[in-house]
């Protein structure tokens, strides 16, 4: 067993999402309670690279006869992740705005890595319904930051995003947290979905 939290420094849940009363009511029994730590570390390719290296070491220790295979594949994956990180860094370098609004606050690591600001409607729990007060805050945030798009994900309902977007006269778009790949996903694997997210955010935030 490899406990990722022993390898990756998990970030605390962002304060602006931690105290929504209505959201808290849903976290106890829905199976998505993340406690005080945000689990979505894979949104940062550099953290994924750290995990890949540790996993390679563990596999080699358990199966020393195939150590060269694990080491070689880990090195190739590390290169792929470094290239992806460079692509994201370049893509987000110049943007008209750096804030984005999502229904599910699964992109804190992405935002931290690339100097963006995620504004989550429902916090890290994708099944929680935002309170009327939180929706009012989102309206204010959208207007204050000149938000052009409200993002939702493929694995949960887009009803909240569509409602808020409708109130503000804005379009919705998919931002995929990579919690499951389906035929509705904007890609077929980690690199392609991360690049699709880059494209979606770049379009919404006028990045160049």
C-alpha positions in Angstrom: 0.0 0.0 0.0 1.3 3.4 -0.9 -0.4 6.2 1.1 -0.1 9.2 -1.2 -0.3 11.6 1.8 3.1 10.2 2.9 4.7 11.3 -0.3 2.8 14.4 -1.4 2.2 17.4 0.7 -1.6 17.9 0.6 -2.9 21.4 0.9 -5.6 22.5 3.3 -9.0 23.1 1.9 -9.2 26.8 0.8 -10.8 28.9 3.5 -13.3 30.5 1.2 -15.0 27.1 0.7 -14.7 25.7 4.2 -17.5 27.5 6.0 -20.5 27.2 3.7 -23.1 26.0 6.2 -25.3 24.2 3.7 -22.3 22.5 2.1 -21.1 21.3 5.5 -24.5 19.6 6.2 -23.9 17.3 3.2 -20.3 16.2 3.9 -20.9 13.8 6.8 -22.5 10.9 5.1 -22.1 11.3 1.3 -18.7 9.5 1.0 -16.9 12.7 -0.3 -15.8 14.0 3.1 -12.2 15.1 2.6 -11.6 16.4 6.1 -9.4 19.5 6.2 -7.1 18.5 3.3 -7.7 18.9 -0.4 -7.0 15.5 -2.1 -6.9 16.8 -5.7 -3.1 16.9 -5.9 -3.0 15.4 -9.4 -4.0 18.8 -10.8 -0.3 19.7 -10.4 1.9 17.7 -12.8 5.0 18.3 -10.6 3.3 16.6 -7.7 2.2 13.8 -10.0 5.9 13.4 -11.0 6.9 13.0 -7.3 4.3 10.3 -6.9 5.5 8.5 -10.1 9.1 8.4 -8.8 8.0 7.0 -5.4 5.8 4.4 -7.0 8.6 3.3 -9.2 10.9 2.9 -6.2 8.2 0.9 -4.3 7.5 -1.4 -7.3 11.3 -2.0 -7.8 11.7 -2.9 -4.2 8.8 -5.4 -4.4 9.9 -6.8 -7.8 13.7 -6.2 -8.1 14.0 -8.4 -11.2 12.1 -5.8 -13.2 13.7 -2.7 -11.6 15.0 -1.5 -14.9 11.5 -1.5 -16.5 10.0 0.5 -13.6 12.9 3.0 -13.6 12.7 3.5 -17.4 9.0 4.0 -17.5 9.1 6.3 -14.5 11.8 8.4 -16.3 9.7 8.6 -19.5 6.6 9.6 -17.5 8.6 12.2 -15.6 9.7 13.7 -18.9 6.1 13.7 -20.2 4.9 15.4 -17.0 7.7 18.0 -17.2 6.7 18.8 -20.7 3.1 19.1 -19.7 4.0 21.4 -16.8 6.0 23.6 -19.2 3.1 23.8 -21.6 0.7 24.8 -18.8 3.1 27.4 -17.4 3.5 28.9 -20.9 -0.3 28.8 -21.6 -1.2 30.6 -18.3 1.7 33.1 -18.4 -0.3 36.0 -19.9 -4.1 36.1 -19.1 -6.5 39.0 -19.0 -7.9 37.6 -15.8 -6.6 34.9 -13.4 -9.8 34.0 -11.6 -12.2 31.2 -12.6 -15.4 29.8 -11.2 -16.1 26.1 -10.9 -19.0 24.2 -9.4 -16.5 21.8 -7.7 -13.4 23.2 -6.1 -11.1 20.5 -7.4 -8.5 22.8 -9.0 -6.7 24.5 -6.1 -3.4 22.7 -6.9 -3.7 23.8 -10.6 -4.4 27.4 -9.5 -1.6 27.4 -7.0 1.0 26.0 -9.5 0.1 28.4 -12.3 -0.8 31.6 -10.3 -4.5 31.4 -10.9 -7.4 31.8 -8.4 -10.1 29.2 -8.2 -13.5 30.3 -6.9 -15.5 27.2 -6.0 -19.3 27.3 -5.8 -19.7 24.2 -3.7 -16.2 23.6 -2.2 -14.4 20.3 -2.5 -17.6 18.3 -2.1 -19.1 17.9 -5.6 -22.5 16.8 -4.3 -23.1 19.7 -1.9 -25.7 22.3 -2.8 -24.5 25.9 -2.3 -26.5 28.1 0.1 -28.4 31.2 -1.2 -25.7 33.3 0.5 -22.9 31.5 -1.4 -24.7 31.9 -4.7 -25.0 35.6 -4.0 -21.3 35.7 -3.2 -20.5 34.0 -6.5 -22.6 36.6 -8.4 -20.5 39.3 -6.8 -17.2 37.5 -7.5 -18.2 37.0 -11.1 -19.0 40.6 -11.6 -15.9 41.9 -9.7 -13.5 39.8 -11.7 -15.1 40.0 -15.1 -15.7 36.3 -15.3 -16.8 35.1 -18.8 -17.6 31.4 -18.1 -19.0 29.2 -15.4 -17.3 25.8 -15.3 -18.9 22.5 -14.5 -17.6 18.9 -14.8 -18.8 15.8 -16.6 -19.4 13.5 -13.7 -22.0 15.7 -11.8 -25.0 17.7 -12.7 -24.5 21.0 -14.4 -27.8 22.4 -12.9 -26.1 24.8 -10.4 -23.6 26.1 -13.0 -26.3 26.5 -15.6 -28.5 28.4 -13.1 -25.8 30.8 -12.0 -24.6 31.3 -15.6 -28.2 32.0 -16.6 -28.5 34.6 -13.9 -25.3 36.3 -15.1 -25.9 35.9 -18.8 -22.7 33.8 -19.2 -22.0 30.5 -21.0 -20.9 27.3 -19.2 -18.0 25.0 -20.2 -16.4 21.8 -18.9 -13.4 21.8 -16.6 -12.6 18.2 -15.9 -11.1 17.3 -12.5 -9.9 13.9 -13.7 -11.8 11.9 -11.1 -13.0 9.5 -13.8 -12.6 9.2 -17.6 -15.8 8.6 -19.6 -17.0 9.1 -23.2 -18.1 12.6 -22.0 -14.6 13.5 -20.9 -12.7 16.1 -23.0 -9.8 13.7 -23.5 -8.9 10.1 -23.1 -6.0 10.2 -20.6 -4.3 12.5 -18.1 -2.2 14.6 -20.6 -5.1 15.1 -23.1 -7.6 16.1 -20.4 -5.1 18.5 -18.7 -4.5 20.1 -22.1 -8.3 20.3 -22.7 -8.6 22.1 -19.3 -5.8 24.4 -20.4 -7.6 25.2 -23.6 -10.9 25.8 -21.8 -9.4 28.1 -19.1 -7.3 29.9 -21.7 -10.4 30.7 -23.8 -12.4 31.9 -20.8 -9.6 34.0 -19.4 -8.2 35.4 -22.7 -4.8 33.8 -22.1 -2.1 34.0 -24.7 
